[in-house]
Amino acid sequence: MEQPIINVAFAGNPNCGKTTLFNAYTGARLKVANWPGVTVEKKEGVFRFHEFQYKLVDLPGIYSLTCYSTEEILSRQYLLEDEVDVVVDVADASNLERNLYLTLQLIELGKPVVLALNMMDIVEERGMELDIHRLPEMLGIPVVPVSARKRTGLEVLMHAVAHHQGKANNEGLEHHHDIKCQSHHKHNHHKEFAMVYSDDIEDKIDDLEARLLDAYPGIVNPRWHAIKMLEKDPEVMKNYPIRTDDIVDRNYEHEIINQKYDFIEEIIDEVLLNRSKKQAATEKIDHWLTHPTWGMPIFFGIMALVFLLTFAVGDWIAGGFEVVISAFSKGVFNGMTALNLGPALISLVCDGIIVGVGGILTFLPNIFMLFLALAFLEDSGYMSRVAYVMDGLMGRMGLSGRAFIPMLLGFGCTVPAVMSARTLEDTRDRLRTIMVVPFMSCSARLPIYVLFSKMFFGGYAMAAAFSMYVIGLVVAIIVALIYSRVVCRNEEKNCLLMELPEYKSPNARTIMIYVWEKIKDYLTKAGTTIFVGSVLLWVVMNFGPSGMITDVSESFAASIGKFLVPVLAPAGLGLWQIGVALISGIAAKELVVSSCSVLFSMNINSDTGIEAFHRTLNAMGFGNLNAYVLMIFCLLYIPCIATIATIHKETNSWKWTIGMIFMQLLIAWGVAVLIFQAGSCLI
């Protein structure tokens, strides 16, 4: 017998732990897609519990349902649909006053609501207590304390969802408004609704309800629609046109908001005990981390530490990978030789595929350490502070302070970083952000930095690699500054309004899920794009106009590379092998490393191979300055194909996309030439 399905919508403020709670239920069994016709992600997941099957939808993080942003519009539209059976409102218990505003709006929608109080451990750490029995009496809805990080209260929450579906929100309502307010309203709404307004507003709501029911007898929740008409909500007034001018003489939105917060203050006074007992640790930490003077140096210091760990610990783990890959390559070679397979096939597998893909896998430990550190900073709540600290600088450069969040994501992967720019409300802000995000050093570039900095800079390898991240950020800011001064001279700047979440101990499970997803993407790329790229590179290296060749200088690859030599020579990159490697990097930046390994016939899966590669490059006149310029060129030139496709999808403009490609090529070439020529004069 098929289990009954309960459709559950997860709603909540940003940084309330909603997605962590959603993941705790769905795990890897979730589907991510865009809302129809809109580039905003929605997540869906299904799981079974007792006699029910739950279909969960994780709505975008929002602060209200007033429809100022795309996320708010989509969330409200979805919640108004008949498909939703129960709304789970995930609230940060440590910031209950802020979170309850959305709770009251959700209750007014008329759907069954269950309040999930998350982060109760932070409430306890701050020396406060919540009266879990009084809160549901005042709101008229079930309240369940949960911990998304510790995975506690999960079964109780779903039990409450199953029990509450199809029931009204005002069961057990007892907030004593009728005593405190001494309302003389003709209806005793205090026994019907959690949120009751002043007599004047309630009279207007009643009159509007009557007109709505008269004009639209089948309307669902006329009270909510009447409240929205008092707020002059354009969507409601468009969908339900009635005469309102004799009732709605002005916009009552501010009064409605203020009265909601008055009720929230009353709730907080009754249910939150020891409110001022202990100063929040967050405020003490933020005194330094968000300091107008010290905030930015501390950020760069933390990122320097991240890269120190990426190199120190990553290189130590990489030693084991090198041994395994080297043994595997030798075993495959011996096995294929024993089977008397053709030299061409052996060369393709050992010199093409294993050397290309293996060269990338060698840097997997470094990638792992980078993502582990970034996940730790993100889950602790620090990354939001970085955007706050950088807001002043970003504003002076013509970018919204929110633009720094996609730029930070660009340190991981440019594709989601470009997609995250959709959270910016202004179209021009989105385009400017998309324009500068590719200058951030994504993880795909890290193998290039690790290889060449280890070969040429020895004990200063970490500093050389870290400088790439700083240079990328500086170039992005300069490009944004030039654009704002030339194109957007008279444009009004938007201020940054964002929620700074409480600091918390990073959750091991959340971090490992994040790191595993990134590592899986990296391995998938190694098994697909880099595999195909290595095969194609082997083909163009071993074939020429006359067929299969033994001298690589007669290959198609050499012809392509030699064509680029005059262009790249002023930048100190005048080796045809480098030109071919840079072209392959357009498919995936990791291919630059594997291409160099194949093109120079070097096995870089071990320290011995890297040293041999270093000697070969030195013999060809490729020294420290050339290596540093190559790293800079790889930082600044065309992003990978996946990023280009994403830019086109997000901007819906080939003109903008192609213009960005040419801009980045010009900047990469110009900066590389400038640094090489200046360096050559100084050295």
C-alpha positions as CSV (number, residue, x, y, z in Angstrom):
1,M,0.0,0.0,0.0
2,E,1.4,3.4,-1.0
3,Q,2.1,5.7,1.8
4,P,0.2,9.1,2.1
5,I,2.3,12.0,0.9
6,I,2.7,15.2,3.1
7,N,4.0,18.2,1.2
8,V,6.2,20.3,3.6
9,A,7.7,23.7,2.8
10,F,10.8,24.7,4.8
11,A,10.8,28.5,5.3
12,G,13.0,30.7,7.4
13,N,15.5,33.7,7.5
14,P,18.9,33.4,6.0
15,N,21.5,31.8,8.3
16,C,18.8,30.2,10.5
17,G,20.0,26.6,9.9
18,K,17.1,25.8,7.6
19,T,19.2,24.2,4.9
20,T,21.2,22.2,7.4
21,L,18.0,20.9,8.9
22,F,16.7,20.1,5.4
23,N,19.9,18.2,4.6
24,A,19.6,16.3,7.9
25,Y,16.3,14.8,6.6
26,T,17.1,14.3,2.9
27,G,20.9,13.6,3.0
28,A,22.0,13.0,-0.5
29,R,18.5,12.3,-1.7
30,L,17.8,15.8,-2.9
31,K,17.1,17.4,-6.3
32,V,18.3,20.9,-7.1
33,A,16.7,22.9,-9.9
34,N,15.6,26.4,-10.8
35,W,12.2,27.8,-10.3
36,P,10.4,27.8,-13.7
37,G,11.6,30.8,-15.7
38,V,13.6,32.2,-12.8
39,T,17.3,31.7,-12.0
40,V,16.8,31.0,-8.3
41,E,17.5,27.6,-7.0
42,K,15.0,25.4,-5.2
43,K,15.8,22.1,-3.4
44,E,13.4,19.1,-3.1
45,G,13.9,15.9,-1.2
46,V,11.8,12.9,-0.2
47,F,12.0,10.6,2.8
48,R,9.7,8.2,4.7
49,F,8.9,8.3,8.4
50,H,6.4,5.9,10.0
51,E,3.2,5.7,7.9
52,F,3.9,8.9,5.8
53,Q,6.1,9.9,2.9
54,Y,7.3,13.5,3.2
55,K,8.1,15.7,0.2
56,L,10.3,18.6,1.4
57,V,10.9,21.8,-0.4
58,D,13.7,24.1,0.9
59,L,12.6,27.7,0.1
60,P,15.1,30.5,-0.4
61,G,16.1,32.3,2.9
62,I,13.8,35.3,3.3
63,Y,13.0,37.9,6.0
64,S,9.4,38.6,5.1
65,L,6.7,37.8,2.5
66,T,6.3,41.4,1.4
67,C,7.7,40.7,-2.1
68,Y,10.5,43.1,-2.3
69,S,13.0,40.5,-3.7
70,T,12.7,37.6,-6.2
71,E,13.2,35.1,-3.3
72,E,10.3,36.6,-1.4
73,I,8.0,36.6,-4.4
74,L,8.8,33.0,-5.2
75,S,8.4,31.8,-1.6
76,R,5.1,33.5,-1.2
77,Q,3.7,32.2,-4.5
78,Y,4.7,28.7,-3.6
79,L,3.3,28.9,0.0
80,L,-0.1,30.1,-1.4
81,E,-0.4,27.1,-3.6
82,D,-2.8,24.3,-2.5
83,E,0.1,21.8,-2.9
84,V,1.6,22.8,0.5
85,D,0.2,20.9,3.4
86,V,2.4,22.2,6.3
87,V,4.9,25.0,6.6
88,V,7.9,24.3,8.8
89,D,9.2,27.7,9.9
90,V,12.8,27.3,11.0
91,A,13.8,30.0,13.4
92,D,17.1,30.8,15.0
93,A,16.2,30.6,18.7
94,S,19.2,32.8,19.6
95,N,17.7,35.6,17.4
96,L,14.1,34.9,18.1
97,E,12.9,38.5,18.0
98,R,14.1,38.9,14.4
99,N,12.8,35.5,13.3
100,L,9.3,35.8,14.7
101,Y,8.4,38.5,12.2
102,L,8.4,36.0,9.4
103,T,6.6,33.5,11.7
104,L,3.7,35.9,12.2
105,Q,3.4,36.4,8.4
106,L,3.4,32.7,7.8
107,I,0.7,32.2,10.3
108,E,-1.4,34.8,8.6
109,L,-1.2,32.9,5.3
110,G,-3.6,30.4,6.8
111,K,-1.5,27.3,6.1
112,P,-0.8,25.0,9.1
113,V,2.6,26.1,10.5
114,V,5.0,24.3,12.8
115,L,7.7,26.4,14.4
116,A,11.1,24.6,14.6
117,L,13.3,26.3,17.1
118,N,16.9,25.7,15.9
119,M,20.2,26.6,17.6
120,M,18.9,26.1,21.1
121,D,22.4,25.3,22.2
122,I,23.5,28.9,21.5
123,V,20.6,30.1,23.7
124,E,22.0,28.0,26.5
125,E,25.5,29.1,25.9
126,R,24.4,32.7,26.3
127,G,22.9,31.9,29.7
128,M,19.2,32.3,28.6
129,E,16.2,30.0,28.7
130,L,13.1,29.8,26.5
131,D,9.7,28.9,27.9
132,I,8.7,26.3,25.3
133,H,5.3,25.8,26.8
134,R,4.3,29.5,26.8
135,L,5.4,30.2,23.3
136,P,2.9,27.9,21.5
137,E,0.1,29.3,23.7
138,M,0.9,32.8,22.4
139,L,1.3,31.8,18.8
140,G,-1.3,29.1,18.5
141,I,1.0,26.7,16.7
142,P,3.2,23.7,17.6
143,V,6.7,24.7,18.7
144,V,9.4,22.0,18.5
145,P,13.0,22.6,19.7
146,V,15.5,21.0,17.3
147,S,19.2,21.0,16.6
148,A,20.1,20.7,12.9
149,R,23.8,20.3,13.8
150,K,23.3,17.7,16.5
151,R,20.4,16.0,14.6
152,T,18.1,16.1,17.7
153,G,14.4,16.7,17.7
154,L,14.1,15.6,14.1
155,E,11.5,12.8,14.7
156,V,9.5,15.0,17.0
157,L,9.3,17.7,14.4
158,M,8.0,15.4,11.7
159,H,5.5,13.8,14.2
160,A,4.2,17.4,14.8
161,V,4.0,18.0,11.0
162,A,2.0,14.8,10.5
163,H,-0.3,15.6,13.4
164,H,-0.8,19.3,12.5
165,Q,-1.6,18.9,8.8
166,G,-5.1,20.1,8.0
167,K,-5.6,21.8,11.4
168,A,-6.1,25.4,12.1
169,N,-3.2,27.5,13.6
170,N,-5.1,28.9,16.6
171,E,-5.5,25.7,18.6
172,G,-4.8,26.4,22.2
173,L,-4.4,30.1,21.6
174,E,-3.9,32.0,24.9
175,H,-2.1,35.3,24.7
176,H,-4.2,37.5,27.0
177,H,-4.5,40.4,24.6
178,D,-8.1,40.9,25.5
179,I,-7.1,41.8,29.0
180,K,-4.1,44.0,28.3
181,C,-5.4,45.9,25.3
182,Q,-9.1,46.2,26.5
183,S,-10.2,46.1,22.9
184,H,-13.7,47.4,22.1
185,H,-13.7,45.9,18.7
186,K,-17.0,44.3,17.6
187,H,-15.4,40.9,17.1
188,N,-13.2,39.3,19.8
189,H,-10.4,38.4,17.3
190,H,-8.0,37.8,20.2
191,K,-9.7,34.4,20.6
192,E,-9.3,33.7,16.8
193,F,-5.9,35.0,15.7
194,A,-2.4,35.2,17.2
195,M,-1.7,38.6,15.5
196,V,-4.4,41.1,16.3
197,Y,-4.1,44.8,15.2
198,S,-5.6,48.0,16.6
199,D,-9.4,48.4,16.5
200,D,-9.1,50.9,13.6
201,I,-7.1,48.4,11.4
202,E,-9.3,45.5,12.4
203,D,-12.4,47.4,11.4
204,K,-10.9,48.0,8.0
205,I,-9.8,44.3,7.7
206,D,-13.4,43.2,8.4
207,D,-14.8,45.6,5.8
208,L,-12.3,44.4,3.2
209,E,-13.0,40.8,4.0
210,A,-16.7,41.3,3.5
211,R,-16.2,42.9,0.1
212,L,-13.7,40.2,-1.0
213,L,-16.1,37.4,0.0
214,D,-18.9,39.1,-1.8
215,A,-16.9,39.5,-5.0
216,Y,-14.9,36.3,-4.8
217,P,-16.9,33.7,-2.8
218,G,-14.3,31.0,-3.2
219,I,-11.3,33.1,-2.0
220,V,-9.0,31.3,0.4
221,N,-8.0,33.2,3.6
222,P,-9.8,36.6,2.9
223,R,-8.2,38.0,6.1
224,W,-4.7,37.7,4.7
225,H,-5.8,39.3,1.4
226,A,-7.5,42.1,3.3
227,I,-4.3,42.8,5.3
228,K,-2.3,42.9,2.0
229,M,-4.8,45.4,0.5
230,L,-4.2,47.7,3.5
231,E,-0.5,47.4,2.7
232,K,-1.4,48.2,-1.0
233,D,0.3,45.0,-2.1
234,P,0.4,45.3,-6.0
235,E,0.0,41.6,-6.7
236,V,-3.1,41.1,-4.5
237,M,-4.8,44.3,-5.7
238,K,-4.2,43.2,-9.3
239,N,-5.5,39.7,-8.8
240,Y,-8.5,40.7,-6.7
241,P,-9.7,44.1,-8.0
242,I,-12.4,45.6,-5.7
243,R,-13.3,49.1,-4.6
244,T,-11.0,50.0,-1.7
245,D,-10.6,53.8,-1.8
246,D,-13.3,54.4,0.8
247,I,-11.5,52.0,3.2
248,V,-7.8,52.2,2.3
249,D,-7.3,55.9,2.5
250,R,-3.4,55.4,2.7
251,N,-0.8,52.7,3.0
252,Y,-1.0,51.0,6.4
253,E,2.2,48.9,5.9
254,H,4.2,50.8,8.5
255,E,1.5,50.6,11.1
256,I,1.1,46.9,10.5
257,I,4.8,46.2,10.8
258,N,5.1,48.3,14.0
259,Q,2.2,46.5,15.6
260,K,3.7,43.1,14.7
261,Y,6.9,44.1,16.4
262,D,5.0,45.3,19.4
263,F,3.4,41.8,19.7
264,I,6.8,40.2,19.2
265,E,8.2,42.3,22.0
266,E,5.4,41.1,24.3
267,I,6.2,37.5,23.3
268,I,9.9,37.9,24.0
269,D,9.2,39.4,27.4
270,E,7.1,36.4,28.4
271,V,9.1,33.5,26.9
272,L,12.7,34.6,27.0
273,L,14.3,34.4,30.5
274,N,17.6,35.8,31.6
275,R,17.7,37.9,28.5
276,S,20.6,40.1,29.7
277,K,22.3,37.6,31.8
278,K,25.4,37.1,29.6
279,Q,26.9,39.3,26.9
280,A,26.9,37.4,23.6
281,A,30.3,36.0,22.6
282,T,29.6,37.1,19.1
283,E,29.7,40.7,20.1
284,K,33.1,40.3,21.7
285,I,34.6,38.5,18.7
286,D,33.0,41.0,16.2
287,H,34.7,43.8,18.1
288,W,37.9,42.7,16.4
289,L,36.8,40.7,13.3
290,T,34.5,43.5,12.0
291,H,36.7,46.4,13.2
292,P,36.9,49.2,10.6
293,T,40.7,49.2,10.9
294,W,41.7,45.7,11.9
295,G,39.0,43.7,10.2
296,M,40.6,43.6,6.7
297,P,44.2,42.8,7.9
298,I,42.7,40.0,10.1
299,F,40.9,38.6,7.0
300,F,44.0,38.5,4.9
301,G,45.9,36.9,7.9
302,I,43.3,34.2,8.2
303,M,43.5,33.5,4.4
304,A,47.3,33.3,4.6
305,L,46.9,30.7,7.3
306,V,44.5,28.8,5.2
307,F,47.1,28.6,2.4
308,L,49.8,27.7,4.8
309,L,47.7,24.7,5.8
310,T,46.9,24.0,2.2
311,F,50.6,23.7,1.4
312,A,52.0,22.2,4.6
313,V,49.4,19.6,5.3
314,G,48.4,19.1,1.7
315,D,51.9,18.4,0.5
316,W,52.4,15.9,3.4
317,I,49.4,13.9,2.4
318,A,50.3,14.2,-1.3
319,G,53.4,12.1,-0.7
320,G,51.2,9.0,-0.3
321,F,49.3,9.8,-3.5
322,E,52.5,10.1,-5.5
323,V,53.6,6.6,-4.4
324,V,50.2,5.1,-5.3
325,I,49.9,6.8,-8.7
326,S,53.6,6.0,-9.6
327,A,53.1,2.3,-8.7
328,F,49.8,2.2,-10.6
329,S,51.4,3.7,-13.7
330,K,54.3,1.2,-13.5
331,G,51.9,-1.7,-13.1
332,V,49.8,-0.7,-16.0
333,F,52.9,-0.3,-18.2
334,N,54.3,-3.7,-17.2
335,G,50.9,-5.3,-17.7
336,M,50.3,-3.9,-21.2
337,T,53.9,-4.7,-22.2
338,A,53.4,-8.3,-21.0
339,L,50.3,-8.5,-23.2
340,N,52.3,-7.4,-26.2
341,L,50.0,-4.5,-26.9
342,G,51.0,-1.9,-29.5
343,P,53.4,0.9,-28.5
344,A,50.9,3.5,-29.6
345,L,48.2,2.2,-27.2
346,I,50.7,1.9,-24.4
347,S,51.8,5.5,-25.0
348,L,48.2,6.7,-25.1
349,V,47.4,5.0,-21.7
350,C,50.6,5.6,-19.8
351,D,51.9,8.9,-21.3
352,G,48.6,10.4,-22.1
353,I,45.8,9.3,-19.8
354,I,47.7,8.3,-16.6
355,V,50.2,11.1,-16.8
356,G,47.4,13.7,-17.5
357,V,44.8,12.5,-15.0
358,G,47.4,11.3,-12.5
359,G,49.1,14.7,-12.5
360,I,45.8,16.3,-11.4
361,L,45.0,13.7,-8.7
362,T,48.4,14.4,-7.1
363,F,47.0,17.8,-6.1
364,L,43.8,16.4,-4.6
365,P,45.2,16.7,-1.0
366,N,45.8,20.4,-1.5
367,I,42.3,20.9,-2.9
368,F,40.9,18.9,0.1
369,M,42.7,21.1,2.6
370,L,41.5,24.3,0.9
371,F,37.9,23.3,0.8
372,L,38.1,22.0,4.4
373,A,39.4,25.4,5.7
374,L,36.8,27.4,3.6
375,A,34.0,25.1,4.9
376,F,35.1,25.7,8.5
377,L,35.1,29.5,8.0
378,E,31.7,29.4,6.3
379,D,30.0,27.2,8.9
380,S,31.4,29.2,11.8
381,G,29.7,32.3,10.5
382,Y,32.9,34.2,9.6
383,M,32.4,34.6,5.9
384,S,29.4,36.9,6.3
385,R,31.7,39.2,8.4
386,V,34.1,39.4,5.5
387,A,31.4,40.8,3.2
388,Y,30.6,43.3,6.0
389,V,34.2,44.4,6.4
390,M,34.7,44.8,2.7
391,D,31.5,46.8,2.1
392,G,33.2,50.2,2.4
393,L,35.9,49.3,-0.1
394,M,33.5,47.6,-2.5
395,G,31.2,50.7,-2.4
396,R,34.1,53.0,-3.3
397,M,34.8,50.7,-6.3
398,G,31.2,50.9,-7.6
399,L,30.2,47.4,-6.4
400,S,27.5,46.5,-3.9
401,G,28.9,45.1,-0.7
402,R,26.9,41.9,-1.4
403,A,29.1,41.4,-4.5
404,F,31.9,40.3,-2.2
405,I,30.0,37.2,-1.3
406,P,30.0,35.8,-4.9
407,M,33.7,36.9,-5.1
408,L,34.4,34.8,-2.0
409,L,32.6,31.9,-3.6
410,G,34.9,32.3,-6.6
411,F,37.8,31.0,-4.4
412,G,36.0,27.7,-4.6
413,C,34.5,27.5,-8.1
414,T,33.6,30.3,-10.5
415,V,30.4,28.6,-11.7
416,P,28.4,28.8,-8.5
417,A,30.0,32.2,-7.8
418,V,28.6,33.5,-11.1
419,M,25.2,32.0,-10.3
420,S,25.1,33.5,-6.8
421,A,25.2,37.0,-8.3
422,R,21.5,36.5,-9.0
423,T,20.9,37.3,-5.3
424,L,21.7,41.0,-6.1
425,E,18.5,42.9,-6.8
426,D,19.9,45.4,-9.2
427,T,20.6,44.1,-12.8
428,R,23.6,46.4,-13.2
429,D,25.1,45.2,-9.9
430,R,24.6,41.6,-11.2
431,L,26.4,42.3,-14.4
432,R,29.3,44.1,-12.7
433,T,29.7,41.3,-10.2
434,I,29.7,38.6,-13.0
435,M,32.3,40.7,-14.8
436,V,34.8,40.6,-11.9
437,V,34.1,37.1,-10.4
438,P,36.3,35.2,-12.9
439,F,39.3,37.1,-11.6
440,M,39.0,35.2,-8.3
441,S,41.4,32.2,-8.1
442,C,39.1,29.1,-8.3
443,S,40.3,25.8,-6.9
444,A,41.0,24.6,-10.5
445,R,43.9,27.0,-10.7
446,L,45.4,25.8,-7.4
447,P,47.3,22.8,-9.1
448,I,49.0,25.3,-11.4
449,Y,50.1,27.5,-8.4
450,V,51.2,24.5,-6.4
451,L,53.3,23.0,-9.2
452,F,55.1,26.1,-10.4
453,S,55.6,27.7,-7.0
454,K,57.0,24.4,-5.6
455,M,59.4,24.1,-8.6
456,F,60.6,27.7,-8.7
457,F,60.1,29.3,-5.3
458,G,61.0,26.6,-2.8
459,G,60.5,27.9,0.8
460,Y,58.5,30.9,-0.6
461,A,56.0,28.7,-2.5
462,M,53.1,29.4,-0.2
463,A,53.7,33.2,-0.5
464,A,53.9,33.0,-4.3
465,A,50.6,31.0,-4.4
466,F,48.9,33.3,-1.9
467,S,49.9,36.3,-3.9
468,M,47.8,35.0,-6.8
469,Y,44.6,35.3,-4.7
470,V,45.6,38.9,-3.7
471,I,46.4,39.9,-7.3
472,G,43.1,38.5,-8.5
473,L,41.2,40.5,-5.9
474,V,43.2,43.7,-6.7
475,V,42.6,43.3,-10.5
476,A,38.9,42.7,-9.9
477,I,38.6,45.8,-7.8
478,I,40.6,47.9,-10.3
479,V,38.4,46.7,-13.2
480,A,35.2,47.5,-11.2
481,L,36.6,50.9,-10.3
482,I,37.4,51.7,-14.0
483,Y,33.9,50.5,-15.0
484,S,32.2,52.6,-12.4
485,R,34.2,55.7,-13.2
486,V,33.7,55.4,-17.0
487,V,30.3,53.8,-17.4
488,C,28.4,54.4,-14.1
489,R,29.6,57.8,-13.0
490,N,26.3,59.2,-11.8
491,E,24.8,55.9,-10.6
492,E,23.4,55.8,-7.1
493,K,25.2,53.3,-4.8
494,N,23.2,50.8,-2.8
495,C,24.1,50.2,0.8
496,L,24.7,46.8,2.2
497,L,22.0,45.4,4.5
498,M,22.7,41.8,5.6
499,E,22.3,39.5,8.6
500,L,25.4,38.6,10.5
501,P,24.8,35.1,11.9
502,E,25.8,34.0,15.4
503,Y,29.2,32.4,15.6
504,K,28.9,28.7,16.3
505,S,31.1,25.6,16.5
506,P,31.3,24.2,12.9
507,N,29.3,21.0,12.4
508,A,31.5,18.1,11.3
509,R,28.8,16.5,9.2
510,T,27.9,19.7,7.4
511,I,31.6,20.4,6.7
512,M,32.2,16.9,5.4
513,I,29.1,17.0,3.1
514,Y,30.4,20.3,1.7
515,V,33.9,19.1,1.2
516,W,32.8,15.8,-0.3
517,E,30.6,17.6,-2.8
518,K,33.5,19.7,-3.9
519,I,35.9,16.8,-4.0
520,K,33.4,14.8,-6.0
521,D,33.1,17.6,-8.5
522,Y,36.9,17.7,-8.8
523,L,37.1,13.9,-9.3
524,T,34.2,14.0,-11.8
525,K,36.1,16.6,-13.8
526,A,39.2,14.5,-13.7
527,G,37.3,11.5,-14.9
528,T,35.6,13.3,-17.7
529,T,36.9,16.7,-19.0
530,I,40.5,16.0,-18.0
531,F,40.4,12.4,-19.3
532,V,39.0,13.6,-22.7
533,G,41.5,16.5,-22.8
534,S,44.4,14.2,-22.1
535,V,43.4,11.9,-24.9
536,L,42.9,14.8,-27.4
537,L,46.3,16.3,-26.3
538,W,48.0,13.0,-26.9
539,V,46.5,12.8,-30.3
540,V,47.6,16.3,-31.4
541,M,51.0,15.6,-30.0
542,N,51.6,12.3,-31.7
543,F,50.0,13.1,-35.1
544,G,50.9,15.7,-37.7
545,P,50.1,16.4,-41.3
546,S,52.1,13.3,-42.4
547,G,50.3,11.0,-39.9
548,M,51.7,9.5,-36.7
549,I,55.1,11.1,-35.9
550,T,58.0,10.4,-33.5
551,D,59.3,14.0,-33.3
552,V,56.8,16.1,-31.3
553,S,58.0,19.3,-33.0
554,E,56.3,18.1,-36.2
555,S,52.9,17.5,-34.5
556,F,49.7,19.5,-34.8
557,A,50.2,20.7,-31.2
558,A,53.6,22.2,-32.1
559,S,52.0,24.0,-35.1
560,I,49.4,25.5,-32.9
561,G,51.8,26.4,-30.2
562,K,54.3,28.0,-32.6
563,F,51.5,30.2,-34.0
564,L,51.1,31.6,-30.5
565,V,54.8,32.1,-29.7
566,P,55.1,35.7,-31.1
567,V,52.0,36.7,-29.1
568,L,53.2,35.2,-25.8
569,A,56.9,35.9,-26.1
570,P,56.7,39.5,-24.8
571,A,55.2,38.0,-21.6
572,G,58.0,35.5,-21.2
573,L,55.8,32.6,-22.3
574,G,57.4,32.1,-25.7
575,L,57.5,28.2,-25.6
576,W,55.1,26.5,-27.9
577,Q,54.3,23.9,-25.2
578,I,53.1,26.7,-22.9
579,G,50.8,28.0,-25.7
580,V,49.2,24.6,-26.2
581,A,48.8,24.1,-22.4
582,L,47.0,27.5,-22.1
583,I,44.6,26.6,-24.9
584,S,43.8,23.3,-23.1
585,G,43.2,25.2,-20.0
586,I,40.1,26.8,-21.5
587,A,38.4,23.4,-21.2
588,A,39.4,23.1,-17.5
589,K,42.2,25.0,-15.8
590,E,43.6,21.8,-14.3
591,L,44.5,20.7,-17.8
592,V,47.3,23.3,-17.9
593,V,49.2,21.1,-15.4
594,S,48.4,17.8,-17.1
595,S,49.1,19.3,-20.5
596,C,52.6,20.5,-19.3
597,S,53.2,17.0,-18.0
598,V,52.4,15.4,-21.4
599,L,53.9,18.2,-23.6
600,F,57.2,18.2,-21.9
601,S,57.2,14.3,-21.5
602,M,57.6,14.6,-17.7
603,N,56.0,12.6,-15.0
604,I,55.1,15.1,-12.3
605,N,53.6,12.5,-9.9
606,S,56.7,12.5,-7.7
607,D,59.2,14.9,-6.3
608,T,61.9,13.4,-8.6
609,G,59.7,14.1,-11.7
610,I,59.0,17.7,-10.6
611,E,62.8,18.3,-10.1
612,A,63.5,16.9,-13.6
613,F,60.7,19.1,-15.0
614,H,62.4,22.1,-13.3
615,R,65.7,21.3,-14.8
616,T,64.2,21.0,-18.3
617,L,62.4,24.3,-18.1
618,N,65.6,26.0,-16.8
619,A,67.5,24.6,-19.7
620,M,65.0,26.2,-22.0
621,G,65.4,29.6,-20.4
622,F,62.2,29.4,-18.4
623,G,63.1,30.7,-14.9
624,N,61.4,32.1,-11.8
625,L,60.1,35.3,-13.5
626,N,58.6,33.2,-16.4
627,A,56.9,30.9,-13.9
628,Y,55.4,33.7,-11.9
629,V,54.1,35.4,-15.1
630,L,52.6,32.1,-16.2
631,M,50.7,31.8,-12.9
632,I,49.4,35.3,-13.3
633,F,48.4,34.7,-16.9
634,C,46.5,31.5,-15.8
635,L,44.8,33.6,-13.0
636,L,43.5,36.3,-15.4
637,Y,42.8,34.8,-18.8
638,I,39.7,33.1,-20.1
639,P,37.7,31.1,-17.5
640,C,36.8,27.5,-18.3
641,I,34.0,26.5,-20.7
642,A,31.6,25.7,-17.9
643,T,32.0,29.2,-16.5
644,I,31.6,30.8,-20.0
645,A,28.3,28.8,-20.5
646,T,27.1,29.9,-17.0
647,I,27.9,33.6,-17.8
648,H,25.9,33.4,-21.0
649,K,23.0,31.7,-19.1
650,E,23.0,34.3,-16.3
651,T,23.3,37.3,-18.6
652,N,21.3,35.9,-21.5
653,S,23.7,37.8,-23.8
654,W,26.4,36.5,-26.1
655,K,27.5,40.1,-26.6
656,W,28.3,40.5,-22.9
657,T,29.9,37.0,-22.7
658,I,32.2,37.5,-25.7
659,G,33.0,41.0,-24.5
660,M,34.1,39.5,-21.2
661,I,36.3,36.9,-22.9
662,F,38.2,39.5,-24.9
663,M,38.5,41.8,-21.9
664,Q,40.0,39.0,-19.8
665,L,42.4,38.0,-22.6
666,L,43.6,41.6,-23.0
667,I,44.0,42.1,-19.3
668,A,45.9,38.8,-18.8
669,W,48.2,39.6,-21.7
670,G,48.8,43.2,-20.6
671,V,49.5,42.5,-17.0
672,A,51.7,39.5,-17.9
673,V,53.7,41.6,-20.4
674,L,54.0,44.5,-17.9
675,I,55.3,42.3,-15.0
676,F,57.7,40.3,-17.2
677,Q,59.2,43.4,-18.9
678,A,59.5,45.3,-15.6
679,G,60.9,42.2,-13.9
680,S,63.4,41.7,-16.7
681,C,64.8,45.2,-16.2
682,L,65.1,44.8,-12.4
683,I,66.6,41.3,-12.3
